Amino acid sequence: MKDVALIRVATGYAFATEHDQERCKSHKIGDHCLADIKKPRNMKFHGKAFKMLQFAYEHYEVPENIKVDGVEIAVGRDFDTFRKMSTVEAGYYSTAASLDGLYINLVPDSLSFEKMSEEQFENWYKAVRDVFWKQIFGSYAGWSEQEYLDKMAQFMEFG
C-alpha cells in the first residue's frame, strides 16, 4: 500500500483526505496496521506551488500542430507533462541515455515529499517561477514583472 496522509488531532490521527480514507477501507476494524509517521514539508507551500503551476498552465499557449521532418503532428496539452517540462526548464533534472545510446533524455526530478527536501522545494519554486516569467509571461499582455507577480498572487489567493 502507498502512503496515506494523516492529520494529528486531539484523539490521535485522522485521515487528511477522503482519498486517504478510501485507500484504507479494505482494513477491517481491529486489523493491525504498521505506520511510519513522518512530518512532510510544508503542505500549504506545496499547495501554493501547484497553484502557481496551474496559473502558468492556464496562460501557456501551445501550437495545435508542429512539423517534424515534413510531417505535421498534433500537439496536445497535458498538465502533468507541463509540470515535468517546467521542472526540467528550471534545471531540476537528471540525465539518462536512450537504450541505443544515441540520445540523452532529461528526466525531471521528482517533487514528492520523499525525494525533495523543504529547502530544495523552495529553490525549485523560485526557479520555476523565473522560468514562467521569462518564457510565458515576459511579453504576455504587456505585463510588467510586478503585474505578473501581483496577478499570480491574486490567482493563488482566490484561484
Secondary structure as GFF3:
##gff-version 3
##sequence-region A 1 159
A	DSSP	beta_strand	6	9	.	.	.	ID=ss1
A	DSSP	beta_strand	12	15	.	.	.	ID=ss2
A	DSSP	alpha_helix	18	23	.	.	.	ID=ss3
A	DSSP	alpha_helix	43	59	.	.	.	ID=ss4
A	DSSP	beta_strand	65	68	.	.	.	ID=ss5
A	DSSP	beta_strand	71	74	.	.	.	ID=ss6
A	DSSP	alpha_helix	79	89	.	.	.	ID=ss7
A	DSSP	beta_strand	93	97	.	.	.	ID=ss8
A	DSSP	beta_strand	104	108	.	.	.	ID=ss9
A	DSSP	alpha_helix	118	132	.	.	.	ID=ss10
A	DSSP	pi_helix	133	137	.	.	.	ID=ss11
A	DSSP	three_ten_helix	140	142	.	.	.	ID=ss12
A	DSSP	alpha_helix	145	158	.	.	.	ID=ss13
###
